[in-house]
Amino acid sequence: MQKFAKDFFVGAATAAHQVEGNNLHSDFWTMEHLEHSSFQEPSLEAVDHYNRYEADIKLLAEAGLNAYRFSIEWARIEPEKGHYDEAEIEHYRKVLQCCQVNSVTPIVTLHHFSSPKWLIAEGGWENPALVEYFKNYCVYLAEKLGGLMGYVCTINEANMGLQIAAIARDIMRQMGINLQVGMNFEPPKDRLLQMTEAAQAFGIADPRQIKTFLSMRTIEGDLLTMRAHEAARDAMKVVCPHLKVGLTLSLFDLRAQPGGEAAAQAEWDEEFTHYLPTIKNDDFIGVQNYTRKLIDEKGGQPAPVGAELTQMDYEFYPQALANVIRRVAKELPIPILVTENGLASTNDTRRVAFIEEATAGVQACIADGIPVKGYVYWSLLDNFEWHLGFSKTFGLIAVDRTTQTRKPKESLYYLGRMAQRSMPA
């Protein structure tokens, strides 16, 4: 095992809705509690990180990690349009101060999938007013908390809506369904009930107009997301010039098979290249990768027969991260921060092996002169994996949700031994 340099971030990540619990004013909370919800289970108190963050950050620091990526929940800060909750600002101030006390660098994400319920009621991520709404929220955070922040990710996986749309197109082609019927992958009766109930919950007349961050995104919606990032970045840096601001992208290691070269290039262009005009002026790019994707002339293909699969049915392929870093570096000459990379598995020995190979790839990239500034594992805690509930275990720390007891895994300490940090006085 080779340690990283002292100024290199070695950390772990969480997202507010997945760990905090009781995110009452968010769109996901609303959808989880529908009678015919598509979620396997509701988040409820999740893993109660909202109340247990001090102990969780201390576990991270004591294991040796020197960075913590977490998100601030927009729905907590602005539960109603234009109304900011000062008590929630104070909560996140304490989280940031807790990082400081434990000599942990905070990497703060301002939007990680979940949004205020009121935003969706107004057209969500396809409403042009989004740009101003998001900018105002981010500026408010910069004014209140900017002095405690350094690295800021405005939007997590800004390309996810396009990825979801691409997956839907693939499934529809395989099922012989016309794209215009929508993402109807469930039995029609259940899907209709879900859409109708959701529309009523958000106060929207047409269920097709529910546009959460994880809805299939249109080209116009994709442009709005980029404009929201750009507006927030520029406005925050006026308030706090010291902030280093970027966004994160979900990037597969796209491997073209014979005949699939054009399709693989087209997918990379959609996932990454077309964002370059917007993000080239960012201070860094957050790279998020979990596996590779094989592409032939018919599009994305399953993992090879006999390949080891994770709980998410991804191919166990930690080499993918270095491949993605190298490809990004060729096209975007700004610092790279690995903001997510990890393994969903009940076998922590395989998690250690995944981390070992992934970080070796990162170190090889650094040795070749690529400006990689950090490696942040997903995730710190076993948590709420969106529609899949609590069934998938990515965490470096296990959680018994009946008691909320934490049990660090060997993988936490293995990753911590790669970091260099100064302990608090």
N, C-alpha and C positions, 0 to 999 in steps of 0.2 A: 504493500500500500504506500502511495506517495502522497504526502500532504500538499495541499494547495498553498499558494503564496499568502502572506499575512493579510493583504488587502483584497483577497478573493472571498466573495460571499459563499458560504456553505450553509444552507438553510433548509427549511421546510415551510409548506404553505397550507393555508386553509381558506375557505370562503365563508363569509358571514352566515348566509342562510343554511349552509351545510353543517355548521357547528354550534352556532349561538343558541338557537331555539327561540320559539315564540316571536317570530318575525311577522307580527300580526297585520301589518299594513302593506305587505308585499303581494305581488301578483301570484307567486308560487303558493303562498299560504292560502290564498283564495282558491286556487285550482286544486290543491291537495284535499280540501275539505268539501268538494262537491260530492253529491250523493253517488254519482257515477264517475268519479275521478279516474284518470288514467294512471295515477300514481299508485304504486303498490301499497304505500302506507304514508301517512302524513309525517312531517318533520317533528311536530310537537316541540318538546324542549331540546330536541337533537341531542348533542352531547354536552349541553349546558356550558359551553365555552364562554358565554356572555358573563356568567358568574364565576367561572373557574379559570379565566385567562391567566391570572397571576401564577397559579400553580403550573399551568401548561407551559407558559413561557419559561418558567424556572426549570422545568424538566428539559426543555430544549437547550437552555443555556448550560445546565449542569452536564449534559451529554457532550458538550463541546461545540455545538453549532453556534454560528455567529450572526445569523440573519433569520428573520421571520417575515414571510410574506402573508399578509392577511388583508381582508377587504373591509371597507367601511360600508355599511348598508344604507343605501339611498332612502329606502322606505322608512328607516328609523329616523334619519336626519330630517327628512321632509315628508312626514306622514300625510300631510294635506298640501296641495299646491300652494307654494308661497309661504307656508308656515314651517319654520325651522324649530326643531326641538333642542333647546339648550342643554337639557339633561343628557341627551344622547351625545351631543358634542363633548360634554364633560366625561362621559363614559369612554369615548375613544381617545380623549386626551390622557386618561389614566392608562389605557392600553399602551399608548406610545411612550408614556413615562415609564411604564413597567419594562418595556424593551430597553430603554435608556439605563435604568437601574441595573439590569442584568447584562449590560454590554452587548446587546443584540441590536443589529441594524434593522429597522423596520423597512420593508418594501410594501408600500401601501397601494392596494387596488381600489379604485373608486366605484367601479361597477363590475360585479361578478355575477352575471346572468339574471339575478332577481331585480325587479323594478318596483317602484311604488304602484299600488293599485290604481291611483288616480291617473297616472301616466297612461296606462293601458286603456282606461275609459276614454281618454282623449285621442286615441289613435296610435298610441304606443310608438314603436320603432319605425313606423312608416309615416309619422306625422311630422311635417317640416318644422313645427314648433319645438320638436325634440332638441334641436341644436341649441336654442336659447335656454330651454329648461335645464339641459345637462350642464351647459356652461355656467349658469347661475349657481347650481349646486356645487360644482367643483370650485368656483371662485370663493364661495362661502366657506368651504373647507380650508382653502388656502389661507383665507383671512384669519380663521379661528385656530387652525392647527398646523399651518405651514412651517412654523418655526421648529416643530418637532419632527418634520418629515424631510427625507432626502430624495429617495427614489420613489416615483409615483407612476403606476400603471393606470391610465385613464379607464380603459375598457378591456376586460378579459376576453380573449379569443374573439376579436372583432369580426373575424371571418366566419364564425360558427353558423350564422344564418344562411350563408351561401353553401356551406358544407351540408347542412341539413337539406336544403333544396336539391342539391346534387344527389344526395342519397335517396331522396324521395323520387326523383326522376328515374334513377336506376331501378328502384323497386317497382315503380309503375310500369316501366318497360317490361320487366320480367313477368309482371302479373297481367300485362295486356290492358292496363287501365290508362285512360286519357288523363293527362296532367291536370286538366281543368276541373276534375272532380275533387281535387285537394288531397291532403295527406290522410286518406281514408284507409289506413292499414289495419284497422280493427274491424270487428263485425259492424256492419252499417248501423244497426239499431243502437248499439252502445256508443258509437261515435256520434251519432245524431243527438243522443241524450247529453253527452259530454259538451258538445258545442252549444246546445241550447241552454244548458245550465250555466255554462261559463259566460255566455252573452248576458244572461239575466244578472249574474253576479257582478259583472263589470258595467252593467247599464248600457249595453250596446245592442242596437236593434238587429244588426246583421252579424251572425256568428263568424262569418268569414272575415270580418274586420277586426278580430282579436289579433293583435300584433305584439306578442311578447318578444323578448330578445331572442328566444329560441324558436320563433316561428320561421317558416320558410321565407327567406328575404328576397325581395325584388331588387332589381338593379338600382332603382331609385332609393330603396331603403338602405342598400349598401353605401350609396353615396352620402346619405344622411348620417349614417354612423361615422363615416370618415370626417364629415364636416363637424360633427359633434366633438370628435376627438381633437381636431385641429383647433376649434374655437376654445375648447377647454384648456388645451395645452398652452396656447398663446396668452390667454387671459390669466391663467395661474402664474405664469412666469413673469407677468407684469407685477403681480402682487408679491411673489416670492421668487426673485431671479435665481436663487441658489438651487431651486428644485430641478432635478433631472427627470424629465417626463417622457414617457413612451407609452406604447400599448403592447398587448400580447396577441400572438397569432397561433392558432392550432395548425401544426404542419406535420403531415405524414412524410416519411421517407419514401418517396414515390419511385418505384423500381419498374421501369419499362421492360416488359417481356417482348419477345419477337412479334412485331406487328403492332405493338402498343406504344411506340415512341411518340407519335403525334398526340395520342390521347393523354399520355402522361404529361407532356409539355403543356397541353391545354389545361389540365387540372392544376398544375403548378402555377400557371399564369393566373388562374381564377383564385387560388388559395393565397398567393403571395405577390406575384410580380405586379399586378395591376394596382396594388396599394403603394408602390414605391413613390409616386409623386407626392403623396400625402405624408408618408412616414420618413422620407429622406432627411427631413429637418428635425426629427426627434433626437433626443439625447441618447437613446438606446432602443433596442428591439427586444421584446420578451419572446423567446422561443419556447413553444410547448409541444412536446413530442412524446409518444408512447410506443410507437411501433412503425413498421413499414407497411406499404400497400403495393401489391403486385398489380400491374395494369397491362392487359393485352388489348387486342383490337376491339374487344367487346366491352372494355371498361375494367373496373375493379374486380379482382378475383379473390377467392377465399385463400386462407393460409395454406401452404403446401401440406399435402397429406402426411400425417405423422408429426407435424410441428407441435411443439409445446404451446398450449394456449393459456391465457390468463383467465381470471374470473369474468372478465369483460369480453371473452372470446377474441382478444387480440393475440397475435403471434408474439411469443416471448422473443424479443429482438432488440436488446439494448444497444446494439451497434447503430441503430437507426438515428440516435441522437447526434452522433458525430457527423454522420452523413448529411443531416439537415443543417447543422451549424456550418459546415463547409460550403454548402450550396447557398445559404443565406449570405455568408461573408463575401462570396463572389459578386453578388448583386447589390449589396447594401453596405457601404463602408462606414458603419457606425458600431459602437460597442454592442455586444450581444450578452444578454442575461438569460440563462435558462430558468424560466419562471415556473415550469412544471415538467416533471419527468418521473415516472413511477410505475409501480406494479400492483395490481389487484390480485392478491393471493392469500390463502390461509397458511402458506408455507413460507415462513420468514427466512429460511435458508436460501430459498430462491430469490427473495427480495434482496438479500445481501449480495447474491451473485449478480443480480440485475444492476444494483448500484455500483458494484465493483467494475463491471464492464462498461457501463455508461460513463462513469467518471474517468475511467482510463481513456476513453475516447475524447472526453473534454480536455484532458491534460495533453493529449496528442495534438489537438487543435491549437491549444495555447503554445505548445512547443513550435508549431509551424507559423506562429506570428499572428494568429487570429485573436482579436481583442475580446475574449470571453471574460466577463467580469464576475460571474457567479453561477452556482448550480443550486437550484432550489427544488427539493424533492416534494412530490405530491403523494401523500399528504402527511401532515404532522399526526393527525388523529384518524382512526377509523370513524367514518362519518356518514352523513345522509347523501347518497349518490343519486339525487334528483328522482326521476321516475322509478328507479330501481330500489329506492328505500335504503335500508341499512344493511343490505345483503352483501355488498362488495367491500372488501377490506384492503384499502390502499395504505393504511396508516403505519407510521413508525411507532405509534403508541396505540395499544388496544384499549377499548372502553367497554366496561360492563354497564350497559345502559339501565339495568335494574337498580344499580347503586351509583352509577356514574364514576366508578372506580377506574383509575388509569393504571395500565400495566405496560411500561416501556418494553419494546422488543429489542433484540440484539441489533437489528438494522439501525435503530436510532444511534446506538453507541458506535457502530461501525462507521456511519456517515460522520458522526461527530469527531472521530479520530482523524479525519482528513482536514479538519479546519484548524486554523490558528487564531487564537483570540486572547484578549487580555481579560482576566476575570475582574469583576467589580471590586472596588475597595471595601 
